[in-house]
């Protein structure tokens, strides 16, 4: 072992010496292996200003229930039985490529359906049964499946499925019988957009996923890789989604395509300059658009003389105004929570008052029946003192909540009058501190109340039993029947929620 340890140290020292002498050797090899990337804007989209004035996406077409907007494309809304897709207008003829897609899949339920798909196919599958696109495609599809059709608890999942135009997609088994590669990734309801990087280089398709837990856009994790994969030389890129009995919002924020070129090869030539006729046509369209825009500005200023001369930036919401609005909405939600908490404290106070009144009546009865030489009941006095202290603490908490409500209302009025962002944040921190004080007071009340509940009163007479053994057995049987009926009803509802194609 000593000799092996010495050999390892010698090898490590040798590698360290090589790295010091030739520091760029390994970096040069890595640089030589990495391909050259060139962004292709005619096959990409990204917000803001994603759509044109007519609602269309430059160089892309959308179909079905897809809804383009200025910053994203909602492929399907969270409604049942929806299908939508977007596809490139022109075919892609790159030998090697890399696509980066940012999307969100969000829904209110614990489970979602059906999922989202990223395509590269020989023809545009504008609509169909496979995640909103056509079946029997010729190419490859990367599926983000969010519904567990086969009941194997293996969803949400990412699958790579190839097709030569003759196979029918296996919906009942979630495509597991046809998938070339898969990985389990939960991509629903993430705080940041989920990102997928799909690389096709030297007949190898690789998929990397960013789970959306951090804002780091380059935080990718390896998902799957398919070797020796043959796809069409010319095809269309597309994104589709579908919903079934359950529904999610499927939003695509960006699709960026890069052409990859092997090291040592000549880079593809830039696109030729557009003809003079088309350039003059585009220039004429731009001038007409500029004139129309100036005309609309003049009409708007005539209709709104109060904003004449005001900078156009003042008509829109700034970043600070947006932050203040969000803080104001958060204060409104906190105010509602405080009102609910105040109601619950009022209920607790009523319960404690009833409890104290019952104990007081019992003591008065026992004192009337007690003999003159009998010792006083110290346990009962302890319970009364404890309950009275609980009542006092609850009243203090209730008063603090009332003061806090007044403070929240004053802060909202101050924000409406135009408080600065710093003062708004400071008031919001004060609200958080008051909430922590309320939480500590409630925990203190619970700790005070628990010892009082554990005090036994041996002198109290046993309370009469209001439920016989027969009624108790009947009650247990009825409750068991209701429980099993609910379980059967729940299983039928879950089975009915599954999609069928």
C-alpha positions as CSV (number, residue, x, y, z in Angstrom):
1,X,0.0,0.0,0.0
2,X,2.8,2.4,0.7
3,X,4.4,1.7,-2.7
4,X,1.0,2.3,-4.4
5,X,0.6,5.5,-2.5
6,X,4.0,6.7,-3.7
7,X,3.2,5.8,-7.3
8,X,-0.1,7.8,-7.1
9,X,1.8,10.8,-5.8
10,X,4.4,10.5,-8.5
11,X,1.7,10.3,-11.2
12,X,-0.1,13.3,-9.8
13,X,3.1,15.3,-9.6
14,X,3.9,14.4,-13.3
15,X,0.4,15.5,-14.4
16,X,0.8,18.8,-12.5
17,X,4.1,19.4,-14.1
18,X,2.7,18.8,-17.6
19,X,-0.2,21.1,-16.9
20,X,2.2,23.9,-15.8
21,X,4.5,23.5,-18.8
22,X,1.7,23.2,-21.3
23,X,-1.2,25.1,-19.9
24,X,-3.1,25.5,-23.1
25,X,-2.7,21.9,-24.4
26,X,-6.0,20.6,-23.0
27,X,-7.9,23.9,-23.6
28,X,-6.8,23.8,-27.2
29,X,-8.0,20.3,-27.7
30,X,-11.4,21.1,-26.2
31,X,-11.6,24.2,-28.4
32,X,-10.8,22.2,-31.4
33,X,-13.5,19.6,-30.6
34,X,-16.3,22.1,-30.0
35,X,-18.1,23.1,-33.2
36,X,-18.7,26.7,-34.4
37,X,-22.1,28.1,-33.6
38,X,-24.0,30.7,-35.8
39,X,-27.3,32.1,-34.8
40,X,-30.1,31.7,-37.3
41,X,-32.7,34.4,-36.7
42,X,-35.0,33.3,-39.5
43,X,-35.7,30.1,-37.6
44,X,-36.0,31.6,-34.1
45,X,-38.3,33.8,-32.1
46,X,-37.9,35.6,-28.7
47,X,-39.7,38.4,-26.9
48,X,-40.3,41.2,-26.4
49,X,-42.1,42.4,-29.5
50,X,-42.4,38.8,-30.6
51,X,-45.4,39.3,-32.8
52,X,-46.2,41.9,-35.6
53,X,-49.2,44.3,-35.6
54,X,-51.3,41.7,-37.4
55,X,-50.7,39.1,-34.7
56,X,-48.4,36.9,-36.8
57,X,-44.9,35.7,-35.9
58,X,-42.1,36.6,-38.3
59,X,-40.9,33.5,-40.2
60,X,-43.3,31.2,-38.2
61,X,-46.9,30.1,-38.6
62,X,-49.3,29.1,-35.8
63,X,-52.4,26.9,-35.9
64,X,-55.1,25.5,-33.6
65,X,-55.5,27.1,-30.2
66,X,-52.1,28.8,-30.2
67,X,-52.2,32.4,-29.0
68,X,-49.1,34.5,-29.8
69,X,-48.4,37.6,-27.7
70,X,-45.6,40.2,-27.5
71,X,-43.5,38.2,-25.1
72,X,-44.5,34.5,-25.5
73,X,-46.7,32.1,-27.4
74,X,-49.4,30.2,-25.5
75,X,-49.5,27.0,-27.4
76,X,-52.6,25.8,-25.4
77,X,-54.5,27.5,-22.6
78,X,-55.5,25.7,-19.5
79,X,-58.8,24.4,-21.0
80,X,-59.9,20.9,-21.8
81,X,-59.3,19.3,-25.2
82,X,-57.1,22.0,-26.6
83,X,-54.5,21.6,-29.4
84,X,-52.0,24.1,-30.8
85,X,-48.7,24.4,-32.6
86,X,-46.2,26.7,-34.2
87,X,-43.9,25.8,-37.2
88,X,-41.2,27.4,-39.2
89,X,-42.4,28.7,-42.6
90,X,-39.3,27.7,-44.5
91,X,-37.5,24.3,-44.3
92,X,-34.1,23.9,-42.5
93,X,-31.3,22.2,-44.4
94,X,-28.5,22.3,-41.7
95,X,-26.4,19.2,-41.3
96,X,-25.7,20.0,-37.7
97,X,-27.8,22.2,-35.4
98,X,-28.6,23.1,-31.8
99,X,-31.9,24.4,-30.5
100,X,-32.5,26.2,-27.1
101,X,-36.2,26.3,-26.0
102,X,-37.5,28.2,-22.9
103,X,-41.0,27.3,-21.8
104,X,-43.4,27.1,-18.9
105,X,-46.0,24.4,-18.1
106,X,-48.2,25.6,-15.3
107,X,-51.5,24.4,-13.8
108,X,-53.6,24.5,-10.7
109,X,-53.9,20.7,-10.3
110,X,-51.5,18.2,-8.8
111,X,-51.4,16.5,-12.2
112,X,-51.4,18.1,-15.6
113,X,-52.0,17.0,-19.2
114,X,-51.1,16.2,-21.8
115,X,-47.8,17.8,-22.5
116,X,-45.5,19.6,-24.9
117,X,-43.5,18.5,-27.9
118,X,-40.5,19.9,-29.9
119,X,-40.3,18.6,-33.5
120,X,-38.0,18.3,-36.4
121,X,-39.9,16.6,-39.2
122,X,-39.9,16.4,-43.0
123,X,-43.3,18.2,-43.2
124,X,-45.3,20.5,-41.0
125,X,-47.7,18.5,-38.7
126,X,-50.0,21.5,-38.1
127,X,-52.6,19.5,-36.1
128,X,-53.1,15.9,-34.9
129,X,-53.4,13.5,-32.0
130,X,-49.8,13.5,-30.8
131,X,-49.4,16.5,-28.4
132,X,-51.4,18.6,-30.9
133,X,-49.3,17.5,-34.0
134,X,-49.8,14.9,-36.7
135,X,-49.0,11.3,-36.2
136,X,-46.8,9.1,-38.4
137,X,-44.3,11.9,-38.8
138,X,-40.9,11.5,-40.5
139,X,-38.3,12.8,-38.1
140,X,-37.9,13.1,-34.4
141,X,-40.0,14.5,-31.5
142,X,-38.8,15.4,-28.0
143,X,-41.9,14.9,-25.8
144,X,-42.4,16.5,-22.4
145,X,-45.2,14.2,-21.1
146,X,-47.0,15.3,-18.0
147,X,-49.8,12.7,-17.8
148,X,-49.3,9.1,-16.6
149,X,-51.5,7.1,-19.1
150,X,-50.0,3.7,-18.2
151,X,-50.2,4.2,-14.5
152,X,-46.6,3.3,-13.8
153,X,-45.8,6.5,-11.9
154,X,-43.1,7.5,-14.3
155,X,-44.3,11.0,-15.2
156,X,-43.6,13.9,-15.9
157,X,-40.9,12.6,-18.2
158,X,-38.9,13.6,-21.3
159,X,-38.9,11.2,-24.2
160,X,-37.1,11.1,-27.6
161,X,-39.2,9.3,-30.2
162,X,-38.2,8.8,-33.8
163,X,-40.4,7.9,-36.7
164,X,-40.0,7.0,-40.3
165,X,-43.5,8.1,-41.3
166,X,-45.1,4.6,-40.8
167,X,-45.3,4.1,-37.0
168,X,-48.4,5.1,-35.0
169,X,-47.6,6.6,-31.6
170,X,-48.3,4.4,-28.6
171,X,-50.4,6.6,-26.4
172,X,-51.5,4.0,-23.9
173,X,-47.9,3.3,-22.8
174,X,-46.8,6.9,-23.0
175,X,-44.5,6.0,-25.9
176,X,-42.2,4.0,-23.7
177,X,-42.2,1.1,-26.3
178,X,-41.0,3.5,-29.0
179,X,-38.7,5.9,-27.1
180,X,-35.0,6.0,-28.0
181,X,-34.1,7.8,-24.9
182,X,-35.9,9.1,-21.8
183,X,-35.4,10.8,-18.4
184,X,-37.6,11.7,-15.5
185,X,-37.9,15.5,-15.0
186,X,-40.6,17.5,-13.3
187,X,-41.1,20.5,-15.5
188,X,-44.5,21.8,-14.1
189,X,-45.0,24.9,-12.0
190,X,-41.4,26.0,-11.7
191,X,-40.3,29.4,-10.4
192,X,-38.3,30.1,-13.5
193,X,-38.7,29.0,-17.1
194,X,-37.7,25.5,-17.9
195,X,-35.0,25.3,-20.7
196,X,-34.2,22.5,-23.1
197,X,-31.1,22.3,-25.2
198,X,-31.3,19.9,-28.1
199,X,-28.1,19.2,-30.1
200,X,-27.8,17.2,-33.3
201,X,-24.1,16.8,-34.1
202,X,-22.4,14.0,-36.1
203,X,-25.6,11.8,-36.1
204,X,-25.9,12.1,-32.3
205,X,-28.9,13.7,-30.6
206,X,-28.3,15.0,-27.1
207,X,-30.9,16.5,-24.8
208,X,-30.0,18.7,-21.8
209,X,-32.6,20.1,-19.3
210,X,-32.6,23.2,-17.1
211,X,-35.2,22.4,-14.4
212,X,-36.1,26.0,-13.7
213,X,-35.1,26.1,-10.0
214,X,-32.6,28.9,-10.5
215,X,-32.4,32.0,-12.8
216,X,-29.1,30.7,-14.2
217,X,-29.8,30.1,-17.9
218,X,-26.8,27.8,-18.4
219,X,-27.5,25.5,-15.5
220,X,-28.2,22.5,-17.7
221,X,-28.3,18.8,-16.7
222,X,-27.8,15.9,-19.0
223,X,-31.1,14.1,-19.9
224,X,-30.5,11.6,-22.6
225,X,-28.4,10.9,-25.8
226,X,-29.2,8.8,-28.9
227,X,-26.3,7.6,-31.0
228,X,-26.4,6.9,-34.8
229,X,-29.7,8.7,-35.3
230,X,-30.7,9.4,-38.9
231,X,-33.1,12.3,-39.4
232,X,-34.3,14.0,-42.6
233,X,-31.8,16.3,-44.3
234,X,-34.4,18.9,-44.8
235,X,-37.2,19.5,-42.4
236,X,-39.3,21.9,-40.3
237,X,-39.0,22.8,-36.6
238,X,-42.1,23.0,-34.6
239,X,-43.5,23.2,-31.1
240,X,-46.9,21.7,-30.2
241,X,-49.0,21.0,-27.1
242,X,-52.3,19.5,-26.1
243,X,-54.7,19.1,-23.2
244,X,-57.1,16.3,-22.3
245,X,-59.3,15.8,-19.3
246,X,-56.8,17.8,-17.3
247,X,-55.3,21.0,-18.5
248,X,-52.2,23.1,-18.2
249,X,-51.0,26.4,-19.7
250,X,-48.2,25.6,-22.2
251,X,-46.2,28.8,-22.9
252,X,-43.1,29.0,-25.0
253,X,-40.9,32.1,-24.3
254,X,-38.2,31.6,-26.9
255,X,-36.9,29.2,-29.5
256,X,-33.3,29.9,-30.6
257,X,-31.7,27.9,-33.4
258,X,-27.9,27.7,-34.1
259,X,-26.1,26.2,-37.1
260,X,-23.2,24.0,-36.0
261,X,-20.1,23.7,-38.2
262,X,-17.4,21.1,-37.6
263,X,-13.9,22.4,-36.6
264,X,-11.6,22.9,-39.6
265,X,-14.3,23.3,-42.2
266,X,-15.1,26.5,-44.0
267,X,-17.9,28.5,-42.4
268,X,-21.1,28.7,-44.5
269,X,-21.2,31.8,-46.7
270,X,-23.4,34.7,-45.5
271,X,-26.7,35.1,-47.2
272,X,-26.6,37.1,-50.4
273,X,-27.8,40.6,-50.4
274,X,-31.5,41.0,-51.2
275,X,-32.3,42.3,-54.6
276,X,-32.7,46.1,-55.1
277,X,-36.4,45.7,-56.0
278,X,-37.2,43.9,-52.7
279,X,-35.1,46.5,-50.8
280,X,-37.0,49.4,-52.4
281,X,-40.3,47.6,-51.5
282,X,-39.3,47.2,-47.9
283,X,-38.2,50.8,-47.7
284,X,-41.5,52.0,-49.1
285,X,-43.4,49.8,-46.6
286,X,-41.3,51.3,-43.8
287,X,-42.0,54.9,-44.9
288,X,-45.7,54.2,-45.1
289,X,-45.7,52.7,-41.7
290,X,-43.7,55.7,-40.3
291,X,-46.2,58.1,-41.8
292,X,-49.2,56.2,-40.4
293,X,-47.5,56.2,-37.0
294,X,-46.9,60.0,-37.1
295,X,-50.5,60.5,-38.1
296,X,-51.8,58.4,-35.2
297,X,-49.6,60.3,-32.8
298,X,-51.1,63.6,-34.0
299,X,-54.6,62.3,-33.6
300,X,-53.8,61.0,-30.1
301,X,-52.4,64.4,-29.0
302,X,-55.5,66.2,-30.4
303,X,-57.8,63.8,-28.5
304,X,-55.7,64.1,-25.3
305,X,-54.5,67.7,-24.9
306,X,-53.7,67.1,-21.2
307,X,-50.8,64.8,-22.1
308,X,-49.5,67.0,-25.0
309,X,-45.8,67.6,-24.6
310,X,-45.5,64.9,-22.0
311,X,-42.8,62.3,-22.7
312,X,-44.1,59.1,-24.1
313,X,-42.3,57.1,-21.4
314,X,-44.5,58.8,-18.7
315,X,-47.6,57.2,-20.2
316,X,-46.4,53.7,-19.4
317,X,-45.7,51.9,-16.1
318,X,-42.1,52.1,-15.1
319,X,-40.2,49.4,-13.2
320,X,-40.6,51.3,-9.9
321,X,-44.3,51.7,-10.4
322,X,-44.6,48.0,-11.1
323,X,-42.8,47.2,-7.9
324,X,-45.0,49.5,-5.9
325,X,-48.1,48.0,-7.4
326,X,-46.9,44.5,-6.5
327,X,-46.1,45.6,-3.0
328,X,-49.5,47.2,-2.7
329,X,-51.2,44.0,-3.9
330,X,-49.1,42.0,-1.4
331,X,-50.3,44.3,1.4
332,X,-53.9,43.7,0.4
333,X,-53.4,40.0,0.6
334,X,-51.8,40.4,4.0
335,X,-54.7,42.5,5.1
336,X,-57.2,39.7,4.2
337,X,-55.1,37.1,6.0
338,X,-55.1,39.4,9.1
339,X,-58.9,39.7,9.0
340,X,-59.2,35.9,8.8
341,X,-56.8,35.5,11.7
342,X,-58.8,38.0,13.7
343,X,-62.0,36.0,13.2
344,X,-60.2,32.8,14.3
345,X,-58.9,34.5,17.5
346,X,-62.5,35.7,18.2
347,X,-63.7,32.1,18.0
348,X,-60.9,31.0,20.4
349,X,-61.8,33.8,22.8
350,X,-65.4,32.6,22.8
351,X,-64.4,29.0,23.5
352,X,-62.2,30.1,26.4
353,X,-64.9,32.2,27.9
354,X,-67.3,29.3,27.8
355,X,-64.7,27.0,29.3
356,X,-64.1,29.4,32.2
357,X,-67.8,29.9,32.8
358,X,-68.4,26.2,33.0
359,X,-65.5,25.8,35.5
360,X,-66.7,28.7,37.6
361,X,-70.2,27.2,37.8
362,X,-68.8,23.9,38.8
363,X,-66.7,25.5,41.6
364,X,-69.7,27.4,42.9
365,X,-71.8,24.2,43.1
366,X,-69.0,22.4,44.9
367,X,-68.4,25.2,47.3
368,X,-72.1,25.2,48.3
369,X,-72.0,21.4,48.9
370,X,-68.6,21.4,50.6
371,X,-68.3,21.0,54.3
372,X,-66.8,23.7,56.5
373,X,-63.6,21.8,57.3
374,X,-62.8,20.7,53.7
375,X,-59.6,21.9,52.1
376,X,-59.8,24.2,49.1
377,X,-59.3,22.7,45.6
378,X,-55.9,24.1,44.5
379,X,-56.1,22.3,41.1
380,X,-59.3,24.0,40.1
381,X,-57.8,27.4,41.1
382,X,-54.8,26.7,39.0
383,X,-57.1,25.9,36.0
384,X,-59.0,29.1,36.5
385,X,-55.9,31.2,36.8
386,X,-54.4,29.6,33.7
387,X,-57.5,30.2,31.6
388,X,-57.8,33.8,32.7
389,X,-54.2,34.3,31.7
390,X,-54.9,32.8,28.3
391,X,-57.8,35.2,28.0
392,X,-55.6,38.1,28.7
393,X,-53.0,37.0,26.2
394,X,-55.6,36.5,23.5
395,X,-57.1,39.9,24.2
396,X,-53.6,41.4,23.8
397,X,-53.0,39.6,20.5
398,X,-56.4,40.7,19.3
399,X,-55.6,44.3,20.2
400,X,-52.2,44.1,18.4
401,X,-54.0,42.7,15.3
402,X,-56.4,45.7,15.4
403,X,-53.4,48.1,15.6
404,X,-51.7,46.2,12.8
405,X,-54.8,46.5,10.6
406,X,-54.9,50.2,11.1
407,X,-51.2,50.3,10.3
408,X,-51.7,48.4,7.1
409,X,-54.6,50.7,6.0
410,X,-52.4,53.7,6.7
411,X,-49.6,52.2,4.6
412,X,-51.9,51.5,1.7
413,X,-53.2,55.1,1.8
414,X,-49.6,56.3,1.9
415,X,-48.7,54.2,-1.1
416,X,-51.7,55.4,-3.0
417,X,-50.5,59.0,-2.3
418,X,-47.2,58.3,-4.0
419,X,-44.7,56.9,-1.5
420,X,-41.2,56.2,-2.8
421,X,-40.0,52.7,-3.4
422,X,-37.6,52.8,-0.4
423,X,-40.4,53.8,2.0
424,X,-42.7,51.1,0.6
425,X,-40.1,48.4,1.1
426,X,-39.5,49.7,4.7
427,X,-43.2,49.5,5.5
428,X,-43.4,46.0,4.0
429,X,-40.5,45.0,6.3
430,X,-42.5,46.4,9.3
431,X,-45.5,44.3,8.2
432,X,-43.3,41.2,8.2
433,X,-42.0,42.0,11.7
434,X,-45.5,42.4,13.1
435,X,-46.5,39.1,11.6
436,X,-43.6,37.4,13.3
437,X,-44.7,39.0,16.6
438,X,-48.2,37.7,16.1
439,X,-46.9,34.3,15.4
440,X,-44.7,34.3,18.6
441,X,-47.7,35.4,20.7
442,X,-49.9,32.6,19.3
443,X,-47.2,30.0,20.0
444,X,-46.8,31.4,23.5
445,X,-50.6,31.0,24.1
446,X,-50.5,27.4,22.9
447,X,-47.6,26.6,25.2
448,X,-49.5,28.3,28.1
449,X,-52.7,26.4,27.2
450,X,-51.2,22.9,27.0
451,X,-50.2,22.6,30.8
452,X,-53.7,23.7,31.8
453,X,-55.2,20.9,29.6
454,X,-53.0,18.3,31.4
455,X,-54.2,19.2,34.9
456,X,-56.5,16.6,36.2
457,X,-59.5,17.3,38.5
458,X,-60.0,14.2,40.6
459,X,-62.8,15.7,42.6
460,X,-65.1,16.5,39.6
461,X,-67.8,13.9,39.1
462,X,-67.6,11.7,36.0
463,X,-69.6,13.1,33.1
464,X,-72.5,10.8,32.2
465,X,-72.1,8.8,29.0
466,X,-74.3,10.1,26.2
467,X,-73.4,7.3,23.7
468,X,-74.1,3.7,24.3
469,X,-71.9,0.9,22.9
470,X,-74.6,-0.1,20.4
471,X,-74.8,3.4,19.0
472,X,-71.0,3.6,18.9
473,X,-70.7,0.4,16.8
474,X,-73.4,1.6,14.4
475,X,-71.6,4.9,14.1
476,X,-68.3,3.1,13.3
477,X,-69.9,0.9,10.6
478,X,-71.6,3.9,9.0
479,X,-68.4,5.9,9.0
480,X,-66.5,2.9,7.4
481,X,-69.1,2.5,4.7
482,X,-68.8,6.2,3.9
483,X,-65.0,6.1,3.8
484,X,-65.0,3.1,1.4
485,X,-67.6,4.8,-0.8
486,X,-65.5,7.9,-1.0
487,X,-62.4,5.8,-2.0
488,X,-64.3,4.1,-4.8
489,X,-65.8,7.4,-6.0
490,X,-62.3,9.0,-6.0
491,X,-60.8,6.1,-8.0
492,X,-63.6,6.3,-10.6
493,X,-63.0,10.1,-10.9
494,X,-59.3,9.6,-11.5
495,X,-59.9,6.8,-14.1
496,X,-62.4,9.1,-15.9
497,X,-59.9,11.9,-15.9
498,X,-57.5,10.0,-18.1
499,X,-57.3,10.9,-21.8
500,X,-58.4,8.6,-24.5
501,X,-57.3,8.8,-28.1
